[in-house]
Amino acid sequence: MSRIDRYTIQRCVLRDTTAPEGVMFILDIDDGAIIPQAVAFLCPCGCGIEIYLPVDGSNVETKWSLSLNDGTPTITPSVAMRGGCMSHYFITRGEVRWC
């Protein structure tokens, strides 16, 4: 796998596969209104680990904020891997910014 510098989005209610390189799945719950619950994407360092982050619409306590600007994702705060590759980065307007 190669290093990822940028993400595009793909919305889905159910998924049965890992996101391809450079694609961030936005996982929605469709209860009449589409509400983002989580995002899933491959770690940008190229290690191949799939990252799963709960976002604002979810019912879990620890979560990230997702905003979509012109079809590009921004995730806040930063993503810091506590194991494996130990990557630490921001995703802003689809671009990966390393810490």
C-alpha positions in Angstrom: 0.0 0.0 0.0 1.2 3.5 -0.7 0.9 6.6 1.4 -2.4 8.5 1.1 -2.3 12.3 0.8 -6.0 13.0 0.1 -9.4 11.5 0.7 -12.7 11.6 -1.2 -15.9 10.5 0.3 -18.4 7.8 -0.3 -21.6 7.6 1.7 -23.1 4.3 2.6 -25.7 2.8 5.0 -24.2 -0.6 5.1 -20.8 -1.7 4.0 -19.4 -5.1 3.4 -15.9 -4.1 2.3 -12.9 -2.1 3.4 -12.6 1.4 1.9 -10.3 1.6 -1.0 -7.1 3.7 -0.8 -8.0 7.4 -0.7 -11.7 6.9 0.0 -13.4 7.7 3.3 -16.7 5.8 3.9 -19.2 7.9 5.7 -21.4 5.4 7.5 -25.0 6.7 7.9 -28.0 5.5 9.7 -31.1 6.0 7.6 -34.0 6.6 9.9 -35.8 9.0 7.6 -33.0 11.5 7.8 -29.5 10.5 6.9 -27.3 11.0 9.9 -23.5 10.2 9.8 -22.6 7.8 12.6 -18.9 7.0 11.8 -16.2 7.2 9.2 -14.0 4.4 8.0 -10.8 4.7 5.9 -7.4 3.2 5.5 -4.6 4.8 7.5 -2.8 7.4 5.4 0.7 6.1 6.3 0.2 3.1 4.0 0.2 0.4 6.8 -3.1 -1.0 5.6 -5.0 -0.6 9.0 -8.6 0.4 8.6 -9.5 3.4 10.9 -13.0 3.5 12.3 -14.1 6.8 14.0 -17.5 7.5 15.6 -18.6 11.0 14.7 -21.1 13.6 16.1 -24.3 11.8 15.1 -23.3 8.6 17.0 -24.4 7.6 20.5 -20.9 6.9 21.9 -19.1 9.2 24.3 -15.8 9.6 22.5 -16.2 10.9 19.0 -14.8 13.1 16.3 -16.4 15.9 14.5 -17.1 15.5 10.7 -17.7 18.4 8.4 -18.1 18.3 4.6 -16.9 21.3 2.7 -17.4 21.1 -1.1 -17.6 17.3 -0.9 -14.3 17.0 1.1 -14.1 15.7 4.7 -12.6 17.4 7.7 -12.2 15.4 10.9 -11.4 17.1 14.2 -9.6 16.6 16.5 -6.5 14.9 15.0 -6.3 11.1 14.7 -3.5 9.6 16.8 -2.8 5.9 16.6 -2.0 4.4 20.0 -0.6 1.2 18.5 0.7 -0.3 15.3 2.1 2.5 13.0 1.7 5.2 15.7 0.6 7.8 13.0 -0.7 11.2 14.0 -2.4 13.4 11.5 -5.3 15.8 10.7 -7.6 15.4 7.8 -8.7 18.9 6.6 -10.7 19.4 3.4 -9.7 15.9 2.4 -6.0 16.6 2.8 -3.8 14.7 5.2 -1.6 16.9 7.4 1.0 15.1 9.5 1.8 16.1 13.1 
